[in-house]
């Protein structure tokens, strides 16, 4: 509800234009209230997201306990098809941790982005081609 009020205030105060504000069509008191409303809305969103995040953490922990996944990282085993090298991790004091090479990960990620870009470009080109063909055939 507060978001709708802020949206209406945005429509009145921001999208009317400066000329109408200077002429006095939109009262200056509304503009003053708009700034307060926006400040209240900002605090509301910050508090709401924090409460929602903390609530979700509790729900997530409840689900992990209910389905027996509390120490999943500790119980997890390496995949049989994983091809990495063993490396010592000083952060968590693990002697033999399998690590996938960074350069291989970067190559795969770059290749994935490139393929995704090509597919998006082809879909946009096909859409534009269909639109041009439709206007050509309607004339």
N, C-alpha and C positions, 0 to 999 in steps of 0.2 A: 504494500500500500504506500509506504514511504517512497519507494522507487517511482511509482506512478506520479506522486506529487512532484518529485524532483524533475521527472520528464516533462510534466506540464509547465513547471517553472522554466525549464530550459527552452521550451517552445515559445513561451511568452517573452522571456528576457533576452535570449540569445538570437533567435531567428527572426525577430521583428525588424531588426536593423537599427543602426545608430541614429538615423534620421528621425525615426518615430520616437526613439527614446529622448532625443533632444527636443522634439516638439512637445513632449509631455503627454503623449498618448498612453504610454505605459508609466504609471506612477513610480516615482523614485522609491517609495516605501516598499513596493513589490520587489524591486531590485535588491534592496537591503535585506528583506526577508528571504529572498532567493539565496543570498550568500550564507545566511544562517542555516537554511534548509539543506544546502549542499554540505555544509560542515557536519551537521547532524547525520546526514545520510552516509558520509564518509566514515564517521565513527561507528555507525550501525553496521556497515559492511565489514569493517575490520573486526569488530567484536563478534559478529555472526560467523565469519569464516574461522576465527580462532576457536569458538565454541564447537562449530561443526567438525573441525579437524580433531579436536580433543575427544569429542564423542565418537568419531569414527575410529580413533585409536583404541578406545575401550571396546567397541564392537568387534574390531579386528582381533584384539587379544582374546575376547570371548570365543570367537570362532576358532582361533588357533588352539585354544584349550579344549573346546568341544570336539574338534576333529583330530586331536593329537598331533599338532604341528608346531609345538612350542620351540623345539630345538631342531628345526628342519635343516638349517645350515650345518649343524654338527653331524646329523645323520645322513646327509646327502653324500652319495658316492660319485666318483668321476664316471662320465659316460665312457663306454667301451670304444666308441669311434672318435674320441677327442685326441687330436694329435698336437700336443704341446710339449714344451720343455719344462723340466723341473727347475724351480728357482726358490731361493730362500726369501721368505717374507719377514722383514724385521718389524713390521707394524704389529702383527698379531703373533709373532714368535712361532711361526710354522716353518719347519725345515724344508720339507719337500712339498711345494705347491706347484701344480701345473699352471703354466702361464702361456697364453697364446701370443705370438709375436705381434707387436704394435703395427709394424709395417704391413703385415698381412691383413690385419683388421682395417687399417686405413684404405688399402686397395679395395677390399670388399665393400666398404662403406661408400667410397667414391664411385665404384662401379654401380652400386645400387642406386645412388642419387642420379647418376647419368642415365640409367635405364628408366627410372621414374620420370625424369625430365623429358626424355624422348616420348614416353607414353602419354604424358600430359600434353605435350606439343602436338602429337598426332591426333589426340582426341579433340583439341581445340581447332586444329586445322580441318578435321572432318566435319565438325559442327559448323564452322564458317563456310566450308564448301557446300554443305547441305543448304544453308541459308541462302547463299548466292544462287545455287541451282533453283531453289524455290522461287526467288524473286525473278530469275531469268525466265522460268517456265510460266509464271503468272502474267508476264508482260506479253 
